[in-house]
Amino acid sequence: MISGVIFDMGGTILDYGGAGGWRRAWKSACDSVCEAIASLGVRVDPADLCTTMLRVEERLWSGALRGKGAPTIEQELRETFEALGLPDDPAIVAVASEAYGRGLQRTCEVYPDSASTLAELRASGAKLGLISNTVVPGRVHVEDLERFGLLKYLDDVVFSSDAGVWKPDPAIFRLSLSRLGLEPSECVFVGDRMIDDVWGAQRAGLRGILKYRDIPDQDYSEGHRRGIVPWATIRALSELPALLAS
């Protein structure tokens, strides 16, 4: 019997970037950082910042997927500033970190079936949780979840930046299960990533459900190459209650 459902966040119940995708979210965050540090007298070409920061982020995220810890926006910015020859001033990094989160928030949208699906599952008696890989502090995303009326349905939320561990590490799934008071066999995990979400959940003993998004994604091809098979695949969250009821 399914007693709990744990969700991924971005790409699953919230949509950072909207129709513009992650590139829109990324540009908004980088532009916000440039504006914030310029107010402190630190000027950098936005294109240079974006290019360098993306390179740093890809390296840190790749390491996180291999179990080398959960990166934070402060770490990402410090390494970016060093590469660009910018001041390594904790006060500037703190301002830039806050600006990065606000830039992401400006692009955040909610999927039209997120609130209704969570409400239906909660009404059925299921415990609901959330696990998200993110470099920004969890409080930033809590604001987004609350703004779109989703937080009230969630019994617990876990963010990699706060927990210090990154999906697909089974430890972050076990942390969520422990806080929800559930066993792996009682729970499913729903996410839009084959490796982080489906495989990560399976490694922790949960059933992984893929929310398939019809966009080119290296994660999907890599997941298929590894032979990862979701317990089920949906294209919209609204399919979930009937799937679990069956």
C-alpha positions as a printed NumPy array, in Angstrom:
array([[  0.   ,   0.   ,   0.   ],
       [  1.265,   3.482,  -0.884],
       [  1.22 ,   5.68 ,   2.219],
       [  3.48 ,   8.462,   1.005],
       [  4.494,  10.39 ,  -2.094],
       [  7.721,  12.386,  -2.269],
       [  8.172,  14.881,  -5.083],
       [ 11.07 ,  16.497,  -6.836],
       [ 10.547,  20.255,  -7.154],
       [ 11.881,  21.981, -10.308],
       [ 10.429,  20.433, -13.456],
       [  7.952,  18.433, -11.393],
       [  5.716,  20.709,  -9.299],
       [  7.362,  24.088,  -9.979],
       [  8.725,  25.326, -13.291],
       [ 11.798,  27.556, -13.117],
       [ 12.141,  29.399, -16.399],
       [  8.654,  28.649, -17.679],
       [  8.387,  28.531, -21.458],
       [ 11.943,  29.891, -21.685],
       [ 13.319,  26.831, -19.914],
       [ 16.38 ,  26.678, -17.705],
       [ 18.228,  29.168, -19.918],
       [ 15.731,  31.886, -18.98 ],
       [ 16.074,  31.055, -15.286],
       [ 19.852,  30.972, -15.575],
       [ 20.05 ,  34.341, -17.365],
       [ 17.741,  35.942, -14.829],
       [ 19.9  ,  34.683, -11.952],
       [ 23.159,  35.833, -13.578],
       [ 21.746,  39.253, -14.478],
       [ 20.564,  39.641, -10.9  ],
       [ 24.057,  38.849,  -9.584],
       [ 25.644,  41.388, -11.953],
       [ 23.234,  44.114, -10.863],
       [ 23.765,  43.354,  -7.176],
       [ 27.567,  43.382,  -7.217],
       [ 27.619,  46.462,  -9.475],
       [ 25.817,  48.312,  -6.675],
       [ 28.858,  47.457,  -4.517],
       [ 31.281,  48.797,  -7.118],
       [ 32.19 ,  45.415,  -8.648],
       [ 31.635,  45.368, -12.392],
       [ 31.799,  42.379, -14.7  ],
       [ 30.52 ,  41.652, -18.183],
       [ 27.269,  39.654, -17.766],
       [ 28.22 ,  37.298, -20.602],
       [ 31.583,  36.541, -18.97 ],
       [ 29.916,  35.903, -15.619],
       [ 27.301,  33.579, -17.132],
       [ 29.837,  31.611, -19.174],
       [ 32.252,  31.183, -16.279],
       [ 29.564,  30.415, -13.735],
       [ 27.985,  27.804, -15.979],
       [ 31.348,  26.081, -16.373],
       [ 31.871,  26.079, -12.596],
       [ 28.336,  24.844, -11.95 ],
       [ 28.598,  21.993, -14.447],
       [ 31.808,  20.806, -12.778],
       [ 30.355,  21.029,  -9.266],
       [ 27.089,  19.355, -10.256],
       [ 28.967,  16.58 , -12.036],
       [ 30.964,  15.997,  -8.867],
       [ 27.788,  15.97 ,  -6.785],
       [ 26.316,  13.249,  -8.996],
       [ 29.433,  11.198,  -8.241],
       [ 28.942,  11.622,  -4.502],
       [ 31.36 ,  14.512,  -3.918],
       [ 29.022,  16.527,  -1.72 ],
       [ 26.249,  19.036,  -2.3  ],
       [ 27.416,  22.335,  -3.847],
       [ 26.08 ,  25.66 ,  -2.609],
       [ 25.653,  28.972,  -4.374],
       [ 28.32 ,  30.505,  -2.117],
       [ 30.851,  27.903,  -3.269],
       [ 29.828,  28.395,  -6.881],
       [ 30.179,  32.173,  -6.679],
       [ 33.528,  32.079,  -4.876],
       [ 35.003,  29.852,  -7.578],
       [ 33.462,  31.997, -10.321],
       [ 34.798,  35.213,  -8.793],
       [ 38.26 ,  33.677,  -8.45 ],
       [ 38.267,  32.623, -12.109],
       [ 37.258,  36.149, -13.165],
       [ 39.697,  37.901, -10.84 ],
       [ 36.911,  39.478,  -8.779],
       [ 37.233,  40.22 ,  -5.041],
       [ 36.802,  37.219,  -2.729],
       [ 34.923,  39.277,  -0.174],
       [ 32.417,  37.37 ,   2.019],
       [ 30.093,  40.386,   2.087],
       [ 30.023,  40.578,  -1.723],
       [ 29.486,  36.814,  -2.026],
       [ 26.583,  37.04 ,   0.439],
       [ 24.907,  39.818,  -1.56 ],
       [ 25.48 ,  37.933,  -4.823],
       [ 24.078,  34.716,  -3.333],
       [ 20.89 ,  36.45 ,  -2.272],
       [ 20.59 ,  38.075,  -5.701],
       [ 21.015,  34.744,  -7.477],
       [ 18.073,  33.27 ,  -5.58 ],
       [ 15.89 ,  36.291,  -6.289],
       [ 16.759,  36.055,  -9.968],
       [ 15.566,  32.459, -10.051],
       [ 12.383,  33.383,  -8.219],
       [ 11.465,  35.93 , -10.884],
       [ 11.135,  33.114, -13.44 ],
       [  9.318,  30.607, -11.222],
       [  5.914,  29.362, -12.361],
       [  3.653,  26.575, -11.139],
       [  2.268,  23.741, -13.242],
       [ -1.521,  24.044, -13.563],
       [ -2.189,  20.642, -11.969],
       [  0.293,  20.851,  -9.084],
       [ -1.977,  22.238,  -6.357],
       [ -4.997,  20.128,  -7.278],
       [ -2.935,  16.921,  -7.416],
       [ -1.262,  17.555,  -4.071],
       [ -4.63 ,  18.424,  -2.525],
       [ -6.211,  15.211,  -3.833],
       [ -3.35 ,  13.045,  -2.587],
       [ -3.356,  14.737,   0.804],
       [ -7.127,  14.261,   1.088],
       [ -6.634,  10.54 ,   0.418],
       [ -4.514,  10.318,   3.572],
       [ -1.081,  10.131,   1.943],
       [  1.894,  11.834,   3.531],
       [  3.611,  14.186,   1.097],
       [  7.247,  15.206,   0.999],
       [  9.698,  16.975,  -1.272],
       [ 13.392,  16.501,  -2.076],
       [ 15.188,  18.994,  -4.305],
       [ 18.739,  19.354,  -5.567],
       [ 19.524,  23.061,  -5.385],
       [ 22.475,  25.336,  -4.728],
       [ 20.416,  28.095,  -3.09 ],
       [ 19.231,  27.972,   0.543],
       [ 16.012,  26.049,   1.015],
       [ 14.225,  29.099,   2.436],
       [ 14.238,  30.648,  -1.06 ],
       [ 12.291,  27.715,  -2.478],
       [ 10.013,  27.556,   0.559],
       [  8.949,  31.089,  -0.363],
       [  8.102,  29.883,  -3.888],
       [  6.169,  26.868,  -2.612],
       [  4.202,  29.091,  -0.258],
       [  3.585,  31.752,  -2.91 ],
       [  1.95 ,  29.195,  -5.21 ],
       [ -0.076,  27.536,  -2.449],
       [  1.823,  24.225,  -2.39 ],
       [  3.652,  24.345,   0.934],
       [  0.505,  23.698,   2.974],
       [  0.142,  20.252,   1.387],
       [  3.699,  19.111,   2.154],
       [  4.504,  17.372,   5.432],
       [  8.25 ,  17.827,   4.973],
       [ 10.731,  19.4  ,   2.562],
       [ 14.415,  18.529,   2.098],
       [ 16.845,  20.665,   0.089],
       [ 20.314,  19.434,  -0.821],
       [ 21.875,  22.804,   0.028],
       [ 20.627,  22.46 ,   3.612],
       [ 21.061,  18.693,   3.993],
       [ 24.583,  18.554,   2.535],
       [ 23.743,  15.596,   0.304],
       [ 22.613,  15.43 ,  -3.337],
       [ 20.318,  13.13 ,  -5.273],
       [ 20.876,  10.362,  -6.391],
       [ 22.641,   9.622,  -3.084],
       [ 20.289,   7.28 ,  -1.167],
       [ 21.055,   9.21 ,   2.027],
       [ 18.878,  12.167,   1.04 ],
       [ 15.935,   9.851,   0.329],
       [ 16.455,   8.084,   3.655],
       [ 16.49 ,  11.46 ,   5.415],
       [ 13.131,  12.368,   3.9  ],
       [ 11.633,   8.972,   4.746],
       [ 12.821,   9.26 ,   8.333],
       [ 11.295,  12.7  ,   8.742],
       [  8.011,  11.496,   7.23 ],
       [  7.995,   8.342,   9.37 ],
       [  7.717,   6.06 ,   6.332],
       [  9.424,   2.92 ,   5.056],
       [ 10.741,   2.796,   1.458],
       [  8.206,   0.119,   0.519],
       [  5.361,   2.464,   1.499],
       [  6.477,   5.33 ,  -0.69 ],
       [  6.92 ,   6.47 ,  -4.292],
       [  9.12 ,   9.254,  -5.578],
       [  8.034,  11.429,  -8.505],
       [ 10.533,  13.429, -10.541],
       [ 11.523,  14.497, -14.039],
       [ 15.093,  13.129, -13.992],
       [ 16.019,   9.531, -14.766],
       [ 19.264,   9.474, -12.787],
       [ 18.738,  11.931,  -9.916],
       [ 15.116,  10.985,  -9.307],
       [ 14.182,   7.541, -10.627],
       [ 17.509,   5.79 , -10.095],
       [ 18.18 ,   7.638,  -6.85 ],
       [ 14.81 ,   6.591,  -5.459],
       [ 15.323,   3.   ,  -6.565],
       [ 18.709,   2.868,  -4.828],
       [ 16.957,   3.853,  -1.594],
       [ 14.252,   1.197,  -2.044],
       [ 11.442,   3.467,  -3.271],
       [  9.489,   3.105,  -6.482],
       [ 10.532,   5.833,  -8.905],
       [  7.935,   7.483, -11.136],
       [  9.181,   9.553, -14.068],
       [  7.32 ,  12.715, -14.977],
       [  8.32 ,  12.755, -18.625],
       [  8.909,  16.116, -20.261],
       [  8.999,  16.163, -24.049],
       [ 12.251,  18.103, -24.365],
       [ 15.737,  17.056, -25.518],
       [ 17.536,  15.911, -22.391],
       [ 20.838,  14.104, -22.006],
       [ 19.594,  12.699, -18.686],
       [ 16.951,  10.602, -20.458],
       [ 19.381,   9.105, -22.96 ],
       [ 21.92 ,   8.391, -20.213],
       [ 19.206,   6.775, -18.112],
       [ 18.213,   4.502, -20.972],
       [ 21.867,   3.671, -21.619],
       [ 22.21 ,   2.573, -17.994],
       [ 19.066,   0.462, -18.215],
       [ 17.098,   2.503, -15.682],
       [ 13.398,   1.62 , -15.871],
       [ 10.839,   3.75 , -13.978],
       [  8.122,   1.978, -12.012],
       [  5.714,   4.135, -14.023],
       [  5.841,   7.114, -16.377],
       [  3.409,  10.03 , -16.403],
       [  3.247,  13.172, -18.514],
       [  1.206,  15.248, -16.061],
       [  0.853,  15.218, -12.284],
       [ -2.91 ,  14.913, -12.659],
       [ -2.364,  11.283, -13.753],
       [ -0.84 ,  10.404, -10.394],
       [ -3.875,   9.854,  -8.099],
       [ -5.49 ,   7.35 , -10.474],
       [ -2.161,   5.584, -11.019],
       [ -1.601,   5.13 ,  -7.294],
       [ -5.212,   4.107,  -6.69 ],
       [ -4.871,   1.312,  -9.236]])
